[in-house]
Amino acid sequence: MKWDNIIKPAEIMTEEQAKAYMDSRKTDSYQLLDVRLHEEYEEQHLPGATLVPLNELMEGAGDLDPEKPTIVYCRSGGRSRAAGQWLVEQGFKEVYDISSNIVDWLGIQLEGEYDYDLNLIKKDAEFPGAFALAYAMEEGLQKFYLELEKNETDEKKRAIYRQLAGYEDLHKENLKKGFEATQGKEFDSEMALNIHGDVIEGGDLNKKSPFAIVSKMKSIRDIYSLSLAIEAQSFDLYVRLANKAEQEDSKALFLEMADEEKTHMNYVSEELSKHLKEVA
């Protein structure tokens, strides 16, 4: 007797299909589930993934929504298959299994513990506090790009740094408009920066010398690759902050910022692709 006749497996997704699926949807419309161990997650994981090890998942851990599409992955496909079958049996409506090796993933993998940087804000923070953090993160990255431009001598590379810094301006303007629309008053950017200091989205880059980073940027491809890594880390952090947030308006804000980071990642990817075609 075949087990598939008894236990319905999750639908298989390739890496390309999973990436296209997530790129075309809002972050809050699906769940990306990592069922490996905590140590494996810390070594590398996909941006925006929620960690629930397989053994913990099957003991009922994980605050998952059975009504949302759930995409499961592990290291080589075995655990994700088991997790997918278990979720289907638990009544999850739509379950997909990225059954191949995570090393083959076409997107960007990140490092770090699941709780990394979540101490930036309290889980019960009200909307203004969450908003101030998001604004400070965007401001921090913009300053970072401008510092890199200042330390660069090649004009083409400087232009790209200015372009990337300009995108953070758009993020900040969108944040301000959103604050004024929901709160009915003007946003105090100085207050936000005074509270959160030099926090930067995408990890603690403030401790790294801009000159040291610029010296490693041997090509335009290196710059776009750096930007992709930063934006992926930012997306990952916003998703985890949303998962932690208890206030619904704060959760919605972090998810909105995660979607903006996803859009920015796609834009940078397109720019990198165009550059590679030009130099081919």
URKA-V432109 format. One record per residue. N is the residue number from 1. RES is the residue in three letters. PHI is phi in radians with two decimals (* if undefined). OMEGA is omega as a letter, one per 30 degrees, with the letter a starting at -180 (999 if undefined). Layout:
((N	RES	PHI	OMEGA) (N	RES	PHI	OMEGA))
This chain:
((1	MET	*	l) (2	LYS	-1.50	a) (3	TRP	-1.11	a) (4	ASP	-1.11	l) (5	ASN	-1.35	a) (6	ILE	-1.76	a) (7	ILE	-1.94	a) (8	LYS	-1.32	l) (9	PRO	-1.33	l) (10	ALA	-1.25	l) (11	GLU	-1.24	a) (12	ILE	-1.39	l) (13	MET	-2.16	l) (14	THR	-1.41	l) (15	GLU	-1.05	a) (16	GLU	-1.08	l) (17	GLN	-1.14	a) (18	ALA	-1.13	a) (19	LYS	-1.12	l) (20	ALA	-1.11	l) (21	TYR	-1.05	a) (22	MET	-1.27	l) (23	ASP	-1.14	a) (24	SER	-1.64	a) (25	ARG	-2.29	l) (26	LYS	-1.19	a) (27	THR	-1.03	a) (28	ASP	-1.42	a) (29	SER	-1.61	l) (30	TYR	-2.58	l) (31	GLN	-2.16	l) (32	LEU	-1.80	a) (33	LEU	-2.02	l) (34	ASP	-1.75	a) (35	VAL	-1.88	l) (36	ARG	-1.48	l) (37	LEU	-1.40	l) (38	HIS	-1.00	a) (39	GLU	-1.14	l) (40	GLU	-1.20	l) (41	TYR	-1.06	a) (42	GLU	-1.10	l) (43	GLU	-1.18	l) (44	GLN	-2.94	l) (45	HIS	-2.69	l) (46	LEU	-1.44	a) (47	PRO	-0.98	l) (48	GLY	1.48	a) (49	ALA	-1.32	l) (50	THR	-1.65	a) (51	LEU	-1.61	l) (52	VAL	-2.47	l) (53	PRO	-0.91	a) (54	LEU	-0.90	a) (55	ASN	-1.11	l) (56	GLU	-1.27	l) (57	LEU	-1.02	a) (58	MET	-1.36	l) (59	GLU	-1.71	l) (60	GLY	1.73	a) (61	ALA	-1.31	l) (62	GLY	1.65	l) (63	ASP	-1.58	a) (64	LEU	-1.81	a) (65	ASP	-1.74	a) (66	PRO	-1.16	l) (67	GLU	-1.47	a) (68	LYS	-1.60	l) (69	PRO	-1.02	a) (70	THR	-2.14	l) (71	ILE	-1.89	a) (72	VAL	-1.95	l) (73	TYR	-2.53	l) (74	CYS	-2.44	a) (75	ARG	-1.52	a) (76	SER	-2.30	l) (77	GLY	1.94	a) (78	GLY	-1.18	a) (79	ARG	-1.21	l) (80	SER	-1.16	l) (81	ARG	-1.11	l) (82	ALA	-1.11	a) (83	ALA	-1.12	l) (84	GLY	-1.07	l) (85	GLN	-1.09	a) (86	TRP	-1.12	a) (87	LEU	-1.13	l) (88	VAL	-1.06	l) (89	GLU	-1.15	l) (90	GLN	-1.44	l) (91	GLY	1.69	l) (92	PHE	-1.13	a) (93	LYS	-1.24	a) (94	GLU	-2.52	a) (95	VAL	-2.20	l) (96	TYR	-2.14	a) (97	ASP	-2.10	l) (98	ILE	-1.41	a) (99	SER	-1.44	a) (100	SER	-1.61	a) (101	ASN	-1.12	l) (102	ILE	-1.03	l) (103	VAL	-1.08	a) (104	ASP	-1.47	a) (105	TRP	-0.99	a) (106	LEU	-1.43	a) (107	GLY	-1.52	a) (108	ILE	-1.88	l) (109	GLN	-1.82	a) (110	LEU	-2.04	l) (111	GLU	-2.04	l) (112	GLY	2.13	a) (113	GLU	-1.19	a) (114	TYR	-1.08	a) (115	ASP	-1.57	a) (116	TYR	-1.02	l) (117	ASP	1.24	l) (118	LEU	-1.33	l) (119	ASN	-1.40	l) (120	LEU	-1.13	a) (121	ILE	-2.64	l) (122	LYS	-1.25	a) (123	LYS	-1.16	l) (124	ASP	-1.76	a) (125	ALA	-1.07	l) (126	GLU	-1.28	a) (127	PHE	-0.94	a) (128	PRO	-1.00	l) (129	GLY	-1.19	l) (130	ALA	-1.13	a) (131	PHE	-1.13	l) (132	ALA	-1.07	l) (133	LEU	-1.12	a) (134	ALA	-1.05	a) (135	TYR	-1.12	a) (136	ALA	-1.11	l) (137	MET	-1.13	l) (138	GLU	-1.16	l) (139	GLU	-1.10	a) (140	GLY	-1.09	l) (141	LEU	-1.21	l) (142	GLN	-1.08	l) (143	LYS	-1.08	l) (144	PHE	-1.08	l) (145	TYR	-1.10	a) (146	LEU	-1.19	l) (147	GLU	-1.18	l) (148	LEU	-1.12	l) (149	GLU	-1.08	a) (150	LYS	-1.12	a) (151	ASN	-1.63	a) (152	GLU	-1.70	l) (153	THR	-1.84	l) (154	ASP	-1.34	a) (155	GLU	-1.15	l) (156	LYS	-1.13	l) (157	LYS	-1.20	l) (158	ARG	-1.07	a) (159	ALA	-1.10	l) (160	ILE	-1.20	l) (161	TYR	-1.06	l) (162	ARG	-1.11	l) (163	GLN	-1.07	l) (164	LEU	-1.15	l) (165	ALA	-1.13	l) (166	GLY	-1.10	l) (167	TYR	-1.14	l) (168	GLU	-1.17	l) (169	ASP	-1.06	l) (170	LEU	-1.09	l) (171	HIS	-1.02	a) (172	LYS	-1.16	l) (173	GLU	-1.12	l) (174	ASN	-1.10	l) (175	LEU	-1.11	a) (176	LYS	-1.04	l) (177	LYS	-1.09	l) (178	GLY	-1.13	l) (179	PHE	-1.13	a) (180	GLU	-1.12	a) (181	ALA	-1.21	a) (182	THR	-1.59	a) (183	GLN	-1.77	l) (184	GLY	1.24	l) (185	LYS	-2.64	a) (186	GLU	-1.28	a) (187	PHE	-1.43	l) (188	ASP	-1.62	a) (189	SER	-1.16	l) (190	GLU	-1.12	l) (191	MET	-1.08	a) (192	ALA	-1.07	a) (193	LEU	-1.26	l) (194	ASN	-1.19	a) (195	ILE	-1.25	a) (196	HIS	-1.83	l) (197	GLY	1.01	a) (198	ASP	-1.75	l) (199	VAL	-1.07	a) (200	ILE	-2.30	l) (201	GLU	-1.22	l) (202	GLY	1.59	l) (203	GLY	2.00	a) (204	ASP	-1.51	l) (205	LEU	-1.57	a) (206	ASN	-1.14	a) (207	LYS	-1.42	a) (208	LYS	-1.72	a) (209	SER	-1.22	l) (210	PRO	-0.98	l) (211	PHE	-1.11	l) (212	ALA	-1.13	l) (213	ILE	-1.21	l) (214	VAL	-1.03	a) (215	SER	-1.12	l) (216	LYS	-1.59	a) (217	MET	-1.48	a) (218	LYS	-1.33	a) (219	SER	-2.59	l) (220	ILE	-1.09	l) (221	ARG	-1.02	l) (222	ASP	-1.08	a) (223	ILE	-1.15	l) (224	TYR	-1.12	l) (225	SER	-1.14	l) (226	LEU	-1.07	a) (227	SER	-1.09	l) (228	LEU	-1.06	l) (229	ALA	-1.10	l) (230	ILE	-1.15	a) (231	GLU	-1.14	l) (232	ALA	-1.12	l) (233	GLN	-1.13	l) (234	SER	-1.15	l) (235	PHE	-1.00	a) (236	ASP	-1.05	a) (237	LEU	-1.17	a) (238	TYR	-1.08	l) (239	VAL	-1.10	a) (240	ARG	-1.21	l) (241	LEU	-1.13	l) (242	ALA	-1.12	l) (243	ASN	-1.12	a) (244	LYS	-1.44	a) (245	ALA	-1.10	l) (246	GLU	-1.71	l) (247	GLN	-1.42	a) (248	GLU	-1.11	a) (249	ASP	-1.23	l) (250	SER	-1.18	l) (251	LYS	-1.02	a) (252	ALA	-1.10	l) (253	LEU	-1.09	a) (254	PHE	-1.12	l) (255	LEU	-1.19	l) (256	GLU	-1.10	l) (257	MET	-1.18	l) (258	ALA	-1.07	l) (259	ASP	-1.12	l) (260	GLU	-1.12	l) (261	GLU	-1.13	l) (262	LYS	-1.10	l) (263	THR	-1.08	l) (264	HIS	-1.14	l) (265	MET	-1.03	l) (266	ASN	-1.14	l) (267	TYR	-1.11	a) (268	VAL	-1.11	l) (269	SER	-1.07	l) (270	GLU	-1.14	l) (271	GLU	-1.12	l) (272	LEU	-1.12	l) (273	SER	-1.07	l) (274	LYS	-1.10	l) (275	HIS	-1.08	a) (276	LEU	-1.13	l) (277	LYS	-1.20	l) (278	GLU	-1.16	a) (279	VAL	-1.61	a) (280	ALA	-1.17	999))
